[in-house]
Amino acid sequence: MSVSEKTRKILWVQAGGRCAICKEQVITPGTDSDDPSVFGEEAHIVARSSGGPRAGGLAEELIDGHANLILLCSKDHKRVDDQPGHFTVERLRQIKGDHEAWVRSLGDADAGRTRLVPDPMFPQPRVLKLITRGNPLWNMVKESVTFEYAMPDNLRDDDEDLIIEFMDLLKDYLDIAGELVSVRENRDVEKTLQRYISQLAERGFLVGAYVRHMLLTGGTAQDATPWPMLRVEVQLGTSAVVTNESGTPYPDQAR
């Protein structure tokens, strides 16, 4: 396997096009005769090869996933790989998480920042679709580039653990969806998702989802790139309201 194009886009966007260690932009402006120079590198936190730095302890299918990649400049990439005793897996994950939080905090102060805006060519969904099977949810995952979720508060520990496990699984599948090409691989994913949906239903929870069509833009419409966002919610069945597509509750659901 290799890093998919979707995973690569997610990594660069969430890193703000900056090295997670030195914070410098990892691209230089172009010239009249040449394209911009890119010196950003998608570094593995846990190495792909068995003899690489920080190797081992991660399933093969997750090696090239977003969670195991960090954007670095070429200088810091070499430093990280030359000093694995200092740059441990835990330290790199912390550096990545802190950096992405910092990028999000820049807000409008960074006029050239990339951002997500609604795609005016698509109506934005008003309600979640009730998900009862693995196949429809998997199709939504394959369509999407990024992911957000919601879940109830004040849950029992075992219920919360199951929901978090389900959401983490969805995030992992989102990272590797482009690499699963055979019918068997896709069917296995659908069955796994179905098991979680059924387990949640047995505990009184409903799963809802929609794909929101967004555009990734650096500030100009010409630069906009389609960036579908999957939203998944798990809610108690006793709290759910059944509506039509416009969001109007059916008569027996009105409160």
Buried (B, 14 or more C-beta within 10 A) or exposed (E): BEBBEBBBBBBBBBBBBBBBBEEBBBBEEEEEEEEEEEBBBBBBBBBBEEEEBBBEEBEEBBBBBBBBBBBBBBBBBEBBBEEBEEBBBEBBBEBBEEBBEBBEEEEEEEEEBBBBEEBEEBEEBEBBBEBEEBBBBBEBBBEBBBBEBEBBEEBEEEBBEBBBEBBEBBBBBBBBBBBBEEEEEBBEBBEBBBEBBEEBEEBEBBBBBBBBBBBBBBEEEEEBEEBBBBBBBBBEEEEBEEBEEEEEEEEEEEE
